[in-house]
Amino acid sequence: MAASLVCGDTQCRVSSVLNKDVKQFGKKFLFDSNEETCWNSDQGDSQWVLLQFPREVLVSEVKVQFQGGFSCRTCRLEGCLNEGGFTFITDFYPEDNNSLQSFPIQTGPTANKLKITFENSADFFGRIIVYSLDILGEKM
């Protein structure tokens, strides 16, 4: 059965934070389950989130909640093992709204690093705002 793969030992990096204000808009707010907080990227093309898990995982679903007007039209999911190069897993296509959206992932490779790239931002300046992000699957 699929469960959240994000845990206290999961490391996270992001492409940018709005005005470098990590206290108000940092990556920690992606996983805090608080609807009042969010990760807010700075402007620019192709913002991303990189997750490194303490062990190999098999992803079965991605859940993400954007702020409407600051979502993206295409998300690219890639994965890799250790220091290897990233391999394309799938693209998924969020709607530009405030709803928690769920994207099932068909059989993908096992990985201990995942990268989600937010392409084609709905915002003219390329900013992305994410209130919630979760990765479901199995630990190997």
Phi and psi in radians as a Rosetta constraint file:
Dihedral C 1 N 2 CA 2 C 2 CIRCULARHARMONIC -1.266 0.35
Dihedral N 2 CA 2 C 2 N 3 CIRCULARHARMONIC 2.411 0.35
Dihedral C 2 N 3 CA 3 C 3 CIRCULARHARMONIC -2.410 0.35
Dihedral N 3 CA 3 C 3 N 4 CIRCULARHARMONIC 2.908 0.35
Dihedral C 3 N 4 CA 4 C 4 CIRCULARHARMONIC -1.096 0.35
Dihedral N 4 CA 4 C 4 N 5 CIRCULARHARMONIC 2.324 0.35
Dihedral C 4 N 5 CA 5 C 5 CIRCULARHARMONIC -1.631 0.35
Dihedral N 5 CA 5 C 5 N 6 CIRCULARHARMONIC -0.218 0.35
Dihedral C 5 N 6 CA 6 C 6 CIRCULARHARMONIC -1.396 0.35
Dihedral N 6 CA 6 C 6 N 7 CIRCULARHARMONIC 2.156 0.35
Dihedral C 6 N 7 CA 7 C 7 CIRCULARHARMONIC -2.391 0.35
Dihedral N 7 CA 7 C 7 N 8 CIRCULARHARMONIC -3.126 0.35
Dihedral C 7 N 8 CA 8 C 8 CIRCULARHARMONIC -1.076 0.35
Dihedral N 8 CA 8 C 8 N 9 CIRCULARHARMONIC -0.416 0.35
Dihedral C 8 N 9 CA 9 C 9 CIRCULARHARMONIC -1.608 0.35
Dihedral N 9 CA 9 C 9 N 10 CIRCULARHARMONIC -0.020 0.35
Dihedral C 9 N 10 CA 10 C 10 CIRCULARHARMONIC -1.322 0.35
Dihedral N 10 CA 10 C 10 N 11 CIRCULARHARMONIC 2.224 0.35
Dihedral C 10 N 11 CA 11 C 11 CIRCULARHARMONIC -1.654 0.35
Dihedral N 11 CA 11 C 11 N 12 CIRCULARHARMONIC 2.513 0.35
Dihedral C 11 N 12 CA 12 C 12 CIRCULARHARMONIC -2.323 0.35
Dihedral N 12 CA 12 C 12 N 13 CIRCULARHARMONIC 2.414 0.35
Dihedral C 12 N 13 CA 13 C 13 CIRCULARHARMONIC -2.267 0.35
Dihedral N 13 CA 13 C 13 N 14 CIRCULARHARMONIC 2.631 0.35
Dihedral C 13 N 14 CA 14 C 14 CIRCULARHARMONIC -2.254 0.35
Dihedral N 14 CA 14 C 14 N 15 CIRCULARHARMONIC 2.767 0.35
Dihedral C 14 N 15 CA 15 C 15 CIRCULARHARMONIC -1.167 0.35
Dihedral N 15 CA 15 C 15 N 16 CIRCULARHARMONIC -0.634 0.35
Dihedral C 15 N 16 CA 16 C 16 CIRCULARHARMONIC -2.918 0.35
Dihedral N 16 CA 16 C 16 N 17 CIRCULARHARMONIC 2.905 0.35
Dihedral C 16 N 17 CA 17 C 17 CIRCULARHARMONIC -2.335 0.35
Dihedral N 17 CA 17 C 17 N 18 CIRCULARHARMONIC 2.359 0.35
Dihedral C 17 N 18 CA 18 C 18 CIRCULARHARMONIC -0.888 0.35
Dihedral N 18 CA 18 C 18 N 19 CIRCULARHARMONIC 2.122 0.35
Dihedral C 18 N 19 CA 19 C 19 CIRCULARHARMONIC 0.920 0.35
Dihedral N 19 CA 19 C 19 N 20 CIRCULARHARMONIC 0.406 0.35
Dihedral C 19 N 20 CA 20 C 20 CIRCULARHARMONIC 1.001 0.35
Dihedral N 20 CA 20 C 20 N 21 CIRCULARHARMONIC 0.455 0.35
Dihedral C 20 N 21 CA 21 C 21 CIRCULARHARMONIC -1.585 0.35
Dihedral N 21 CA 21 C 21 N 22 CIRCULARHARMONIC 1.322 0.35
Dihedral C 21 N 22 CA 22 C 22 CIRCULARHARMONIC -1.215 0.35
Dihedral N 22 CA 22 C 22 N 23 CIRCULARHARMONIC -0.392 0.35
Dihedral C 22 N 23 CA 23 C 23 CIRCULARHARMONIC -1.193 0.35
Dihedral N 23 CA 23 C 23 N 24 CIRCULARHARMONIC -0.551 0.35
Dihedral C 23 N 24 CA 24 C 24 CIRCULARHARMONIC -1.789 0.35
Dihedral N 24 CA 24 C 24 N 25 CIRCULARHARMONIC -0.531 0.35
Dihedral C 24 N 25 CA 25 C 25 CIRCULARHARMONIC -2.295 0.35
Dihedral N 25 CA 25 C 25 N 26 CIRCULARHARMONIC 0.357 0.35
Dihedral C 25 N 26 CA 26 C 26 CIRCULARHARMONIC -1.266 0.35
Dihedral N 26 CA 26 C 26 N 27 CIRCULARHARMONIC 3.000 0.35
Dihedral C 26 N 27 CA 27 C 27 CIRCULARHARMONIC -1.097 0.35
Dihedral N 27 CA 27 C 27 N 28 CIRCULARHARMONIC -0.455 0.35
Dihedral C 27 N 28 CA 28 C 28 CIRCULARHARMONIC -1.060 0.35
Dihedral N 28 CA 28 C 28 N 29 CIRCULARHARMONIC -0.407 0.35
Dihedral C 28 N 29 CA 29 C 29 CIRCULARHARMONIC -1.387 0.35
Dihedral N 29 CA 29 C 29 N 30 CIRCULARHARMONIC -0.120 0.35
Dihedral C 29 N 30 CA 30 C 30 CIRCULARHARMONIC -1.143 0.35
Dihedral N 30 CA 30 C 30 N 31 CIRCULARHARMONIC -0.536 0.35
Dihedral C 30 N 31 CA 31 C 31 CIRCULARHARMONIC -2.110 0.35
Dihedral N 31 CA 31 C 31 N 32 CIRCULARHARMONIC 0.223 0.35
Dihedral C 31 N 32 CA 32 C 32 CIRCULARHARMONIC -1.543 0.35
Dihedral N 32 CA 32 C 32 N 33 CIRCULARHARMONIC -0.021 0.35
Dihedral C 32 N 33 CA 33 C 33 CIRCULARHARMONIC 1.012 0.35
Dihedral N 33 CA 33 C 33 N 34 CIRCULARHARMONIC 0.507 0.35
Dihedral C 33 N 34 CA 34 C 34 CIRCULARHARMONIC -1.994 0.35
Dihedral N 34 CA 34 C 34 N 35 CIRCULARHARMONIC 2.061 0.35
Dihedral C 34 N 35 CA 35 C 35 CIRCULARHARMONIC -1.268 0.35
Dihedral N 35 CA 35 C 35 N 36 CIRCULARHARMONIC -0.066 0.35
Dihedral C 35 N 36 CA 36 C 36 CIRCULARHARMONIC -1.620 0.35
Dihedral N 36 CA 36 C 36 N 37 CIRCULARHARMONIC -0.172 0.35
Dihedral C 36 N 37 CA 37 C 37 CIRCULARHARMONIC -2.069 0.35
Dihedral N 37 CA 37 C 37 N 38 CIRCULARHARMONIC 2.770 0.35
Dihedral C 37 N 38 CA 38 C 38 CIRCULARHARMONIC -2.751 0.35
Dihedral N 38 CA 38 C 38 N 39 CIRCULARHARMONIC 2.825 0.35
Dihedral C 38 N 39 CA 39 C 39 CIRCULARHARMONIC -1.601 0.35
Dihedral N 39 CA 39 C 39 N 40 CIRCULARHARMONIC 2.261 0.35
Dihedral C 39 N 40 CA 40 C 40 CIRCULARHARMONIC -2.160 0.35
Dihedral N 40 CA 40 C 40 N 41 CIRCULARHARMONIC 2.023 0.35
Dihedral C 40 N 41 CA 41 C 41 CIRCULARHARMONIC -1.330 0.35
Dihedral N 41 CA 41 C 41 N 42 CIRCULARHARMONIC 2.832 0.35
Dihedral C 41 N 42 CA 42 C 42 CIRCULARHARMONIC -1.395 0.35
Dihedral N 42 CA 42 C 42 N 43 CIRCULARHARMONIC 3.128 0.35
Dihedral C 42 N 43 CA 43 C 43 CIRCULARHARMONIC -1.335 0.35
Dihedral N 43 CA 43 C 43 N 44 CIRCULARHARMONIC 2.755 0.35
Dihedral C 43 N 44 CA 44 C 44 CIRCULARHARMONIC 2.407 0.35
Dihedral N 44 CA 44 C 44 N 45 CIRCULARHARMONIC 2.781 0.35
Dihedral C 44 N 45 CA 45 C 45 CIRCULARHARMONIC -1.316 0.35
Dihedral N 45 CA 45 C 45 N 46 CIRCULARHARMONIC 2.597 0.35
Dihedral C 45 N 46 CA 46 C 46 CIRCULARHARMONIC 0.891 0.35
Dihedral N 46 CA 46 C 46 N 47 CIRCULARHARMONIC 1.172 0.35
Dihedral C 46 N 47 CA 47 C 47 CIRCULARHARMONIC -1.228 0.35
Dihedral N 47 CA 47 C 47 N 48 CIRCULARHARMONIC 2.752 0.35
Dihedral C 47 N 48 CA 48 C 48 CIRCULARHARMONIC -2.629 0.35
Dihedral N 48 CA 48 C 48 N 49 CIRCULARHARMONIC 2.817 0.35
Dihedral C 48 N 49 CA 49 C 49 CIRCULARHARMONIC -2.234 0.35
Dihedral N 49 CA 49 C 49 N 50 CIRCULARHARMONIC 2.296 0.35
Dihedral C 49 N 50 CA 50 C 50 CIRCULARHARMONIC -2.052 0.35
Dihedral N 50 CA 50 C 50 N 51 CIRCULARHARMONIC 2.183 0.35
Dihedral C 50 N 51 CA 51 C 51 CIRCULARHARMONIC -2.021 0.35
Dihedral N 51 CA 51 C 51 N 52 CIRCULARHARMONIC 2.345 0.35
Dihedral C 51 N 52 CA 52 C 52 CIRCULARHARMONIC -2.109 0.35
Dihedral N 52 CA 52 C 52 N 53 CIRCULARHARMONIC 2.085 0.35
Dihedral C 52 N 53 CA 53 C 53 CIRCULARHARMONIC -1.613 0.35
Dihedral N 53 CA 53 C 53 N 54 CIRCULARHARMONIC 2.682 0.35
Dihedral C 53 N 54 CA 54 C 54 CIRCULARHARMONIC -1.206 0.35
Dihedral N 54 CA 54 C 54 N 55 CIRCULARHARMONIC -0.290 0.35
Dihedral C 54 N 55 CA 55 C 55 CIRCULARHARMONIC -2.615 0.35
Dihedral N 55 CA 55 C 55 N 56 CIRCULARHARMONIC 3.039 0.35
Dihedral C 55 N 56 CA 56 C 56 CIRCULARHARMONIC -1.148 0.35
Dihedral N 56 CA 56 C 56 N 57 CIRCULARHARMONIC 2.531 0.35
Dihedral C 56 N 57 CA 57 C 57 CIRCULARHARMONIC -2.345 0.35
Dihedral N 57 CA 57 C 57 N 58 CIRCULARHARMONIC 2.777 0.35
Dihedral C 57 N 58 CA 58 C 58 CIRCULARHARMONIC -2.126 0.35
Dihedral N 58 CA 58 C 58 N 59 CIRCULARHARMONIC 1.953 0.35
Dihedral C 58 N 59 CA 59 C 59 CIRCULARHARMONIC -1.416 0.35
Dihedral N 59 CA 59 C 59 N 60 CIRCULARHARMONIC 2.355 0.35
Dihedral C 59 N 60 CA 60 C 60 CIRCULARHARMONIC -2.102 0.35
Dihedral N 60 CA 60 C 60 N 61 CIRCULARHARMONIC -0.273 0.35
Dihedral C 60 N 61 CA 61 C 61 CIRCULARHARMONIC -2.822 0.35
Dihedral N 61 CA 61 C 61 N 62 CIRCULARHARMONIC 2.518 0.35
Dihedral C 61 N 62 CA 62 C 62 CIRCULARHARMONIC -2.075 0.35
Dihedral N 62 CA 62 C 62 N 63 CIRCULARHARMONIC 2.292 0.35
Dihedral C 62 N 63 CA 63 C 63 CIRCULARHARMONIC -2.078 0.35
Dihedral N 63 CA 63 C 63 N 64 CIRCULARHARMONIC 2.300 0.35
Dihedral C 63 N 64 CA 64 C 64 CIRCULARHARMONIC -2.549 0.35
Dihedral N 64 CA 64 C 64 N 65 CIRCULARHARMONIC 2.486 0.35
Dihedral C 64 N 65 CA 65 C 65 CIRCULARHARMONIC -2.212 0.35
Dihedral N 65 CA 65 C 65 N 66 CIRCULARHARMONIC 2.000 0.35
Dihedral C 65 N 66 CA 66 C 66 CIRCULARHARMONIC -1.664 0.35
Dihedral N 66 CA 66 C 66 N 67 CIRCULARHARMONIC 2.950 0.35
Dihedral C 66 N 67 CA 67 C 67 CIRCULARHARMONIC -1.599 0.35
Dihedral N 67 CA 67 C 67 N 68 CIRCULARHARMONIC 2.240 0.35
Dihedral C 67 N 68 CA 68 C 68 CIRCULARHARMONIC -0.943 0.35
Dihedral N 68 CA 68 C 68 N 69 CIRCULARHARMONIC 2.376 0.35
Dihedral C 68 N 69 CA 69 C 69 CIRCULARHARMONIC 1.604 0.35
Dihedral N 69 CA 69 C 69 N 70 CIRCULARHARMONIC -0.247 0.35
Dihedral C 69 N 70 CA 70 C 70 CIRCULARHARMONIC -2.271 0.35
Dihedral N 70 CA 70 C 70 N 71 CIRCULARHARMONIC 0.588 0.35
Dihedral C 70 N 71 CA 71 C 71 CIRCULARHARMONIC -1.726 0.35
Dihedral N 71 CA 71 C 71 N 72 CIRCULARHARMONIC -2.833 0.35
Dihedral C 71 N 72 CA 72 C 72 CIRCULARHARMONIC -2.378 0.35
Dihedral N 72 CA 72 C 72 N 73 CIRCULARHARMONIC 2.866 0.35
Dihedral C 72 N 73 CA 73 C 73 CIRCULARHARMONIC -1.580 0.35
Dihedral N 73 CA 73 C 73 N 74 CIRCULARHARMONIC -0.451 0.35
Dihedral C 73 N 74 CA 74 C 74 CIRCULARHARMONIC -2.409 0.35
Dihedral N 74 CA 74 C 74 N 75 CIRCULARHARMONIC 2.332 0.35
Dihedral C 74 N 75 CA 75 C 75 CIRCULARHARMONIC -2.029 0.35
Dihedral N 75 CA 75 C 75 N 76 CIRCULARHARMONIC 2.353 0.35
Dihedral C 75 N 76 CA 76 C 76 CIRCULARHARMONIC -1.959 0.35
Dihedral N 76 CA 76 C 76 N 77 CIRCULARHARMONIC 2.204 0.35
Dihedral C 76 N 77 CA 77 C 77 CIRCULARHARMONIC -1.861 0.35
Dihedral N 77 CA 77 C 77 N 78 CIRCULARHARMONIC 2.206 0.35
Dihedral C 77 N 78 CA 78 C 78 CIRCULARHARMONIC -2.266 0.35
Dihedral N 78 CA 78 C 78 N 79 CIRCULARHARMONIC 2.719 0.35
Dihedral C 78 N 79 CA 79 C 79 CIRCULARHARMONIC -2.506 0.35
Dihedral N 79 CA 79 C 79 N 80 CIRCULARHARMONIC 2.818 0.35
Dihedral C 79 N 80 CA 80 C 80 CIRCULARHARMONIC -2.732 0.35
Dihedral N 80 CA 80 C 80 N 81 CIRCULARHARMONIC 2.867 0.35
Dihedral C 80 N 81 CA 81 C 81 CIRCULARHARMONIC -1.797 0.35
Dihedral N 81 CA 81 C 81 N 82 CIRCULARHARMONIC 2.269 0.35
Dihedral C 81 N 82 CA 82 C 82 CIRCULARHARMONIC 0.858 0.35
Dihedral N 82 CA 82 C 82 N 83 CIRCULARHARMONIC -2.130 0.35
Dihedral C 82 N 83 CA 83 C 83 CIRCULARHARMONIC -1.735 0.35
Dihedral N 83 CA 83 C 83 N 84 CIRCULARHARMONIC 0.227 0.35
Dihedral C 83 N 84 CA 84 C 84 CIRCULARHARMONIC -1.213 0.35
Dihedral N 84 CA 84 C 84 N 85 CIRCULARHARMONIC 2.990 0.35
Dihedral C 84 N 85 CA 85 C 85 CIRCULARHARMONIC -1.317 0.35
Dihedral N 85 CA 85 C 85 N 86 CIRCULARHARMONIC 2.649 0.35
Dihedral C 85 N 86 CA 86 C 86 CIRCULARHARMONIC -1.237 0.35
Dihedral N 86 CA 86 C 86 N 87 CIRCULARHARMONIC 2.455 0.35
Dihedral C 86 N 87 CA 87 C 87 CIRCULARHARMONIC -2.007 0.35
Dihedral N 87 CA 87 C 87 N 88 CIRCULARHARMONIC 2.366 0.35
Dihedral C 87 N 88 CA 88 C 88 CIRCULARHARMONIC -1.072 0.35
Dihedral N 88 CA 88 C 88 N 89 CIRCULARHARMONIC 2.308 0.35
Dihedral C 88 N 89 CA 89 C 89 CIRCULARHARMONIC -1.855 0.35
Dihedral N 89 CA 89 C 89 N 90 CIRCULARHARMONIC -0.989 0.35
Dihedral C 89 N 90 CA 90 C 90 CIRCULARHARMONIC -2.930 0.35
Dihedral N 90 CA 90 C 90 N 91 CIRCULARHARMONIC 2.831 0.35
Dihedral C 90 N 91 CA 91 C 91 CIRCULARHARMONIC -1.827 0.35
Dihedral N 91 CA 91 C 91 N 92 CIRCULARHARMONIC 2.590 0.35
Dihedral C 91 N 92 CA 92 C 92 CIRCULARHARMONIC -2.417 0.35
Dihedral N 92 CA 92 C 92 N 93 CIRCULARHARMONIC 2.785 0.35
Dihedral C 92 N 93 CA 93 C 93 CIRCULARHARMONIC -2.209 0.35
Dihedral N 93 CA 93 C 93 N 94 CIRCULARHARMONIC 1.631 0.35
Dihedral C 93 N 94 CA 94 C 94 CIRCULARHARMONIC -1.228 0.35
Dihedral N 94 CA 94 C 94 N 95 CIRCULARHARMONIC 2.743 0.35
Dihedral C 94 N 95 CA 95 C 95 CIRCULARHARMONIC -1.563 0.35
Dihedral N 95 CA 95 C 95 N 96 CIRCULARHARMONIC 2.678 0.35
Dihedral C 95 N 96 CA 96 C 96 CIRCULARHARMONIC -1.531 0.35
Dihedral N 96 CA 96 C 96 N 97 CIRCULARHARMONIC 1.387 0.35
Dihedral C 96 N 97 CA 97 C 97 CIRCULARHARMONIC -2.637 0.35
Dihedral N 97 CA 97 C 97 N 98 CIRCULARHARMONIC -3.073 0.35
Dihedral C 97 N 98 CA 98 C 98 CIRCULARHARMONIC -1.650 0.35
Dihedral N 98 CA 98 C 98 N 99 CIRCULARHARMONIC 0.049 0.35
Dihedral C 98 N 99 CA 99 C 99 CIRCULARHARMONIC -1.314 0.35
Dihedral N 99 CA 99 C 99 N 100 CIRCULARHARMONIC 2.625 0.35
Dihedral C 99 N 100 CA 100 C 100 CIRCULARHARMONIC -1.245 0.35
Dihedral N 100 CA 100 C 100 N 101 CIRCULARHARMONIC 2.105 0.35
Dihedral C 100 N 101 CA 101 C 101 CIRCULARHARMONIC -1.941 0.35
Dihedral N 101 CA 101 C 101 N 102 CIRCULARHARMONIC 2.516 0.35
Dihedral C 101 N 102 CA 102 C 102 CIRCULARHARMONIC -2.128 0.35
Dihedral N 102 CA 102 C 102 N 103 CIRCULARHARMONIC 2.351 0.35
Dihedral C 102 N 103 CA 103 C 103 CIRCULARHARMONIC -2.251 0.35
Dihedral N 103 CA 103 C 103 N 104 CIRCULARHARMONIC 1.858 0.35
Dihedral C 103 N 104 CA 104 C 104 CIRCULARHARMONIC -1.156 0.35
Dihedral N 104 CA 104 C 104 N 105 CIRCULARHARMONIC 2.473 0.35
Dihedral C 104 N 105 CA 105 C 105 CIRCULARHARMONIC -1.947 0.35
Dihedral N 105 CA 105 C 105 N 106 CIRCULARHARMONIC 2.118 0.35
Dihedral C 105 N 106 CA 106 C 106 CIRCULARHARMONIC -1.202 0.35
Dihedral N 106 CA 106 C 106 N 107 CIRCULARHARMONIC 3.021 0.35
Dihedral C 106 N 107 CA 107 C 107 CIRCULARHARMONIC -0.810 0.35
Dihedral N 107 CA 107 C 107 N 108 CIRCULARHARMONIC 2.033 0.35
Dihedral C 107 N 108 CA 108 C 108 CIRCULARHARMONIC -2.102 0.35
Dihedral N 108 CA 108 C 108 N 109 CIRCULARHARMONIC 3.011 0.35
Dihedral C 108 N 109 CA 109 C 109 CIRCULARHARMONIC -1.302 0.35
Dihedral N 109 CA 109 C 109 N 110 CIRCULARHARMONIC 2.760 0.35
Dihedral C 109 N 110 CA 110 C 110 CIRCULARHARMONIC -1.258 0.35
Dihedral N 110 CA 110 C 110 N 111 CIRCULARHARMONIC 2.605 0.35
Dihedral C 110 N 111 CA 111 C 111 CIRCULARHARMONIC -2.681 0.35
Dihedral N 111 CA 111 C 111 N 112 CIRCULARHARMONIC 2.769 0.35
Dihedral C 111 N 112 CA 112 C 112 CIRCULARHARMONIC -2.041 0.35
Dihedral N 112 CA 112 C 112 N 113 CIRCULARHARMONIC -0.041 0.35
Dihedral C 112 N 113 CA 113 C 113 CIRCULARHARMONIC -2.264 0.35
Dihedral N 113 CA 113 C 113 N 114 CIRCULARHARMONIC 2.389 0.35
Dihedral C 113 N 114 CA 114 C 114 CIRCULARHARMONIC -2.223 0.35
Dihedral N 114 CA 114 C 114 N 115 CIRCULARHARMONIC 2.478 0.35
Dihedral C 114 N 115 CA 115 C 115 CIRCULARHARMONIC -2.214 0.35
Dihedral N 115 CA 115 C 115 N 116 CIRCULARHARMONIC 2.197 0.35
Dihedral C 115 N 116 CA 116 C 116 CIRCULARHARMONIC -1.916 0.35
Dihedral N 116 CA 116 C 116 N 117 CIRCULARHARMONIC 2.076 0.35
Dihedral C 116 N 117 CA 117 C 117 CIRCULARHARMONIC -1.838 0.35
Dihedral N 117 CA 117 C 117 N 118 CIRCULARHARMONIC 2.227 0.35
Dihedral C 117 N 118 CA 118 C 118 CIRCULARHARMONIC -1.690 0.35
Dihedral N 118 CA 118 C 118 N 119 CIRCULARHARMONIC 1.801 0.35
Dihedral C 118 N 119 CA 119 C 119 CIRCULARHARMONIC -1.780 0.35
Dihedral N 119 CA 119 C 119 N 120 CIRCULARHARMONIC 2.661 0.35
Dihedral C 119 N 120 CA 120 C 120 CIRCULARHARMONIC 1.021 0.35
Dihedral N 120 CA 120 C 120 N 121 CIRCULARHARMONIC 1.073 0.35
Dihedral C 120 N 121 CA 121 C 121 CIRCULARHARMONIC -1.016 0.35
Dihedral N 121 CA 121 C 121 N 122 CIRCULARHARMONIC 2.528 0.35
Dihedral C 121 N 122 CA 122 C 122 CIRCULARHARMONIC -1.276 0.35
Dihedral N 122 CA 122 C 122 N 123 CIRCULARHARMONIC -0.350 0.35
Dihedral C 122 N 123 CA 123 C 123 CIRCULARHARMONIC -1.455 0.35
Dihedral N 123 CA 123 C 123 N 124 CIRCULARHARMONIC 2.380 0.35
Dihedral C 123 N 124 CA 124 C 124 CIRCULARHARMONIC -0.987 0.35
Dihedral N 124 CA 124 C 124 N 125 CIRCULARHARMONIC -0.577 0.35
Dihedral C 124 N 125 CA 125 C 125 CIRCULARHARMONIC -1.602 0.35
Dihedral N 125 CA 125 C 125 N 126 CIRCULARHARMONIC -0.048 0.35
Dihedral C 125 N 126 CA 126 C 126 CIRCULARHARMONIC 1.523 0.35
Dihedral N 126 CA 126 C 126 N 127 CIRCULARHARMONIC 0.226 0.35
Dihedral C 126 N 127 CA 127 C 127 CIRCULARHARMONIC -1.338 0.35
Dihedral N 127 CA 127 C 127 N 128 CIRCULARHARMONIC 2.583 0.35
Dihedral C 127 N 128 CA 128 C 128 CIRCULARHARMONIC -2.183 0.35
Dihedral N 128 CA 128 C 128 N 129 CIRCULARHARMONIC 2.369 0.35
Dihedral C 128 N 129 CA 129 C 129 CIRCULARHARMONIC -2.175 0.35
Dihedral N 129 CA 129 C 129 N 130 CIRCULARHARMONIC 2.104 0.35
Dihedral C 129 N 130 CA 130 C 130 CIRCULARHARMONIC -2.113 0.35
Dihedral N 130 CA 130 C 130 N 131 CIRCULARHARMONIC 2.138 0.35
Dihedral C 130 N 131 CA 131 C 131 CIRCULARHARMONIC -1.525 0.35
Dihedral N 131 CA 131 C 131 N 132 CIRCULARHARMONIC -0.509 0.35
Dihedral C 131 N 132 CA 132 C 132 CIRCULARHARMONIC -2.669 0.35
Dihedral N 132 CA 132 C 132 N 133 CIRCULARHARMONIC 2.403 0.35
Dihedral C 132 N 133 CA 133 C 133 CIRCULARHARMONIC -2.448 0.35
Dihedral N 133 CA 133 C 133 N 134 CIRCULARHARMONIC 2.323 0.35
Dihedral C 133 N 134 CA 134 C 134 CIRCULARHARMONIC -2.521 0.35
Dihedral N 134 CA 134 C 134 N 135 CIRCULARHARMONIC 2.530 0.35
Dihedral C 134 N 135 CA 135 C 135 CIRCULARHARMONIC -2.059 0.35
Dihedral N 135 CA 135 C 135 N 136 CIRCULARHARMONIC 2.135 0.35
Dihedral C 135 N 136 CA 136 C 136 CIRCULARHARMONIC -1.871 0.35
Dihedral N 136 CA 136 C 136 N 137 CIRCULARHARMONIC 2.639 0.35
Dihedral C 136 N 137 CA 137 C 137 CIRCULARHARMONIC 2.863 0.35
Dihedral N 137 CA 137 C 137 N 138 CIRCULARHARMONIC -2.641 0.35
Dihedral C 137 N 138 CA 138 C 138 CIRCULARHARMONIC -2.182 0.35
Dihedral N 138 CA 138 C 138 N 139 CIRCULARHARMONIC 2.470 0.35
Dihedral C 138 N 139 CA 139 C 139 CIRCULARHARMONIC -1.478 0.35
Dihedral N 139 CA 139 C 139 N 140 CIRCULARHARMONIC 2.367 0.35
